[in-house]
Amino acid sequence: MVVDSIVVVPWDFSGHSQSALDFALKQNLPQNIRVICVLERPSPYAAQMLWGDDAEQTACKKCAEQFFEVVDKSKYPGLEFVAEFGDPAAVIVRFAKQLEAGVIVISTHGRTGIKRLMLGSVAQKVAQSAACPVMLLPNAWFEAEKKRMSGGVSAASS
């Protein structure tokens, strides 16, 4: 899947998104990869919650710091990370369109039944509305990759 264009990889700090990033890094140069984490705004009814632009900027900065604690930036020169607030599927699709991305590499979490009905599928929504190809890495692939990598190296530990 080596692409000369931008590859967008959604990130949620799960093992699934880490495997999607590992997959993209094996196939592409780090400088062609843009990782995006979409954050949810807290409930306005949360106790002692003060929220605004400063709080969002601070949360995005913290998110980036945590990402680069997991993924060693020095080993992947040019790898870019962005955190934004909003609806995950809509933000991912907009981000990819703005970058004129060649592909979105996204993992699925394998939710079924009532959980999928209630939570929806970000990956499914992205696949249905993206203006570029979307590579879905299913939960079964993630589980097989996890077994295969148990003795190997991933982006987070390499």
N, C-alpha and C positions, 0 to 999 in steps of 0.2 A: 504494500500500500504506500510506497514512497511517493510523496506528493511534493511538488515544488511550491504549492500554495499553503495558505494558513490552515492549520488543523486546530479545531476548537475541542477542548476536553472539559466537560463540566466536572466539578469537584465538590464533594460533600463530606470529605474526611472519612469516608467508609472504605473498607477493603475493596469494594466493587470499583469505586472511582480510582483508587490507587492502581488497580489492575488495568483499568482503561488507560491511565496515564503511562504505565509501564509498556503497554502494547503500543501506544502512539510513539513513545520514545525509541522503541526498537525499530520502528518503521520510518521515522522521520528525524530530521535534525531538530535539536531543541529550539533553535531560533525560529522555527516554523510553527511552534506549538504555543497556543494561548490557552491557559487554564482559567476557567471562570467558576467562582463560587457565588451562588445566589443566596443571600441571607434574608430571613424573614424579619419583618418589623415586630417588636414585642407588642403584646396586647396593651392598648391604652389604659386598661384597667389594672395593670400590674402594680402592685404596691410600690410606692416610692420611685415610680418610673418617670424620669425626666428624659425626654427624647427630642431630637432635632437634628439639624445638619451636623453639628459638632459631634454628637453621639454616633451618628452614622459613619462619619469619617474615621472616628476612633475605632469603631467596630470593624470597619474594612481594613484599617491598618493592622489591627490585632489579628485578623483573619489571615492576612498576608504573612505576618510574622510566624504564625502557627504553621502555615503551609510550608514555609522555608525551614522550619524546624523538622518537618517530616521529610521534605525533599531537599537534598543538598544542592543549593544553587550553584556552587562552584563546580559541580560535576556536570551541570547542564547549562553551559553558557548560552544566554539568549532566551532561555525559558521565561515566559512572562506569566504573571498571575494577576488577576483582577477580581475584586469582590464588589458586588453590587447588591442593592436591596430591591426586592420586587417578586413578582410571580416567576418561579424558576423557569418554566418552559418559555414564557414570553421573553424573558431577559436573555436566555441562551440563544433563541432564534434571532432576536434583534442584534445581539452581539456578533453572531456569525455573519449576519447580513451586512453589518457595518464594516466588518473586516474583509468582506468578500471571500469568506472561508471556502476552501475546496471540499472540506468534509468536517463533520462533527462526529467524534468518537465518544459514545456514551454507554455506560453500563446500565443494565436493568437490575432491579433488586429481587426479582422473582416473586413479587407479591401476587397472590391469587385470591379469588373469592371476594369476601366482604372487605378485606383490607384494601384490595385493588380498587374496588368499587368506591370505598370511602375516601381513600387517599389519592386515587387516580394514578396515572403513570406519567411522570414527567418525560420519560424516554419516548413513550407513545405520542404524547402531544408534540414533542420536538420533531419526531419523525414525520408527523402529519403536516406540520406547518413550516418546516425549514425550507429555505430557498436553495439549499445545497444537499448533496448526498449525506445520509446519516448512517453510520456504522453502529449497529446495536450489538453490544456484547452481552449475551444473555447470562442469567444466573448459573445455568449449567456449565457454561464456559468458565465463569468465575470459579466455581467449585473445582473443576478439573485443573484450572490454572493454579489454584491454591495448593492442591495436592502436588502438582508438578514442581511448584516453586518452594515447597517446604524445605528443600535442601539447597535452593538456588538463591539468587540475589534479585532484589527488586529496587525500584527507584528510591524507595524510602531507606533501604538499608545498604545500598551500594555507595 
